[in-house]
Amino acid sequence: MAEPEDEALNLIQGKPEGILQSELWKELGVDSRKCSRIVKKLEDSGLIERIDYKKDGVKTYLLRIKRRQVNPKYLLSGDELIPCIGCDLECIVEQCHPLMDWMYQLAIVQHERD
């Protein structure tokens, strides 16, 4: 994916409630036509959803990351559930001890299967 699409996707991901397309093009520093092309690529790729939205009587779109189903096997290490489920701590992934322990367990289980 080209750089403008990556930047747009990062902005949309940063707003779990969504971002208006009319605000996105301003944040990207591009015109509305260029933003429409970027949004179309992201939507066609299945990465975002575009929802009709009216703001102050003007039609625009609310853009949100498209939710995908997660394969349950990616949440388990043996019988251990990933510690991030239900975790409300602000953390740095590389420094999260519960996550690192879980990943270590995952590596052990994978090694035992091989």
N, C-alpha and C positions, 0 to 999 in steps of 0.2 A: 504494500500500500504506500502511496506517496505521502510526503511529509504533511501537507495540509489535512489530509484525511486522518492521519495519526493525531495531529494536534486537536482536530475537531472531536475525535473519539475520546481523547483524554479529557477534554472540557465536558463532554456529555457524561462520561463516567464519574466525574467529580461532582455531579449534581444528581443524586439518587432520585430526587423528586422530578427531575427533568429540567430542560432548559428550552426557552422559546427560540425558534429558529430566527426570529427577528432580533434576538439578543446575541445569538451565536455568531452571526456574521460580523457584528460589531466587535465582539471579543477576539475574533480571528483576524480582524483588520482587513477583511475582503469585502467586495460588494455583494449585494444580495443574490445576484445571478451566479456568481462563483460559489457562494455558500450553497445555493440550491443544487448545484452539480456535485458538490462534496457530500451533501446530505443524501442525494440520490444514490451515490456509490455505496455509502455506508448502509443505507436501507436495502439496496439490492444484494449486498453481501450478507444480509441477515443479522447485522451487528446492532442495529438500532430500530426502533419503531417510531413512526411519525403519526401523531394524533391531532386531528383538527382542533383548533383552539381559537377563541375570540378574545381579544384584549382591547378594551376601549372601543368596541365596535369594529375593530380591524381584524380580519382573518389572518392567522398565522398557524404555526404548528408547534406542538410540544414534542420535544425529542427526548427519548429515553433509551437507555441500554436495553436490548432485548434479553429477557430472561431465558436461560437455557436450562434444561434438565441436567442434573448432575448424576453421573453413574455412581451408585452407592458404593461400588468397590473402591472408588477414589477417596472415600471418607473413612475407610477402615484400614488398620494395620493389624492383621490377625483379627482379634476380637476387640481391638482398641479403636474407639471412635476418635476422629481428629479433634484435638482440643479446641480448635477455633470455633466449633459449633457451640453457640451459646456464650462465647467469651465476649465480654464487653470491655476488655482492657485495650488501651491504646498501646500499641507495641511496634517495634521494629522487627520485622520477620527474622532477620539474621540474628537477633538477640533474644528471641522468645524461647526460653528454656522448655516450656511444655511442648511447643511445636518441634523443637530440635529433638527432644526425647522421643516424640511420636515418630519422627522421620527416621531416627535411629532404629526404633522397633520395626518400622516398615522395611528397612534395609536388611535387618536380621531375618525377618519372615521371608523376604524375597530370596535371600541367600540360602535359606533352608529348603526352599522349593526347588532351587536350581541344583 
